[in-house]
Amino acid sequence: MRLRLGTRGSRLALVQTQSVTDALATLGVETEVVVIKTSGDRLAQAALADFGGKALFVKEIEEALQSGQVDLAVHSLKDMPAELPSGLCLAAFPPREDPRDSLVSRRGGGLDDLPAGAIVGSSSPRRRVLLLARRPDLRVEPIRGNVETRLAKLDNGAYDAIVLAQAGLNRLGVTPAHAVTLAVEEFLPAAGQGILGLEVREDDGRARELLGRLDDARARTEADAERAFLLRLGASCHAAVAGHARLEGGALRMIGLVADPRGVTVLRSSIDGPAAKAAAIGEELASDLLSRGARRLLEAREA
């Protein structure tokens, strides 16, 4: 069998896709990688929230999948909207990489060691509010581009620090100087961070069966909870939302957060339950935050 894999063209996306082709090769599957340029790639300097948010990194790839141009799409799960297009499904989640964020600074140290008024690069509403909630004096400025581009901007002095996903650094084999991994408890990750989502057409039974052999039970359980959380919240691309589930044995613990754009009001909650009810746990956590006023925060816009 031969599968055509659709992916973005960044080095990180290609490394992630290579890990999937390597796994498929062990099953005797031939592969062809098809690079697809997404709207998010073309709008490299724009504020994504003004043009449709993170969906811009998957839209064209999903269209290629629906049309039959490719048989499988390889995504960073955190880039995917909570609701999939009709006719598509997530067939597998390989083992999860480190879900945490990492602070990379020019002078070293953690968040508390940044100088007063330091400029931190991040275009993520979630990262912005977590930074400001911890350090209101910081200047959080937008930054776009791939991992290498962002690190170059830091080295060139445009920022005092930047925040990157540790999963991306690990997959690229990059260990920046002065990188400090941020604990989940203090800097809650994005839903799906560190997980790859392998998307196929629902009616492609052969591809679904093959990819099912790459599915990691722990990653699927955590992904199910985190995506159900997002879906129940109905969060927009403007919203500052974080959600992280961790499976330990047969028990699942999930932490969720919703904040206003400035990080002044931050709602946080957690829930524990059996792994078999992962999606229900995510929904219940979202419902708890909504009952405490999360809808108002989700609909807020920065003045």
HUVENBEL-V451067 format. One record per residue. PSI is psi as a letter, one per 20 degrees, with the letter a starting at -180 (999 if undefined). Layout:
PSI  PSI
This chain:
q  p  p  p  p  p  r  r  j  q  g  g  h  h  g  g  h  h  h  g  h  g  g  h  h  i  j  k  p  q  q  p  p  o  p  p  p  r  h  h  h  h  l  h  j  r  o  h  h  i  j  i  b  i  h  i  i  i  g  h  g  h  h  h  g  h  i  j  h  r  i  p  p  o  q  p  h  i  i  p  q  h  p  q  q  p  i  q  r  o  h  q  o  r  q  p  r  p  i  r  r  p  p  o  r  h  i  r  r  a  h  i  i  q  q  p  j  q  o  p  p  p  j  p  h  g  h  g  h  h  g  h  h  g  n  i  i  q  o  o  q  q  p  r  r  r  g  g  g  g  h  h  h  g  h  i  j  h  q  h  q  r  p  q  p  h  g  g  g  g  h  i  k  p  n  q  q  k  p  o  p  p  q  h  h  h  n  p  r  q  p  i  p  i  p  p  p  o  p  r  p  h  j  n  h  g  g  g  g  g  h  h  i  i  p  p  g  g  g  g  g  h  g  g  g  h  h  h  g  g  g  h  h  k  q  r  i  i  q  n  p  q  p  p  q  p  p  o  c  j  q  p  p  p  p  q  p  p  r  r  h  i  j  g  p  o  p  q  r  r  q  q  r  q  h  i  k  g  g  h  g  g  g  h  g  g  h  g  h  h  i  j  j  h  g  g  h  h  i  q  q  p  999
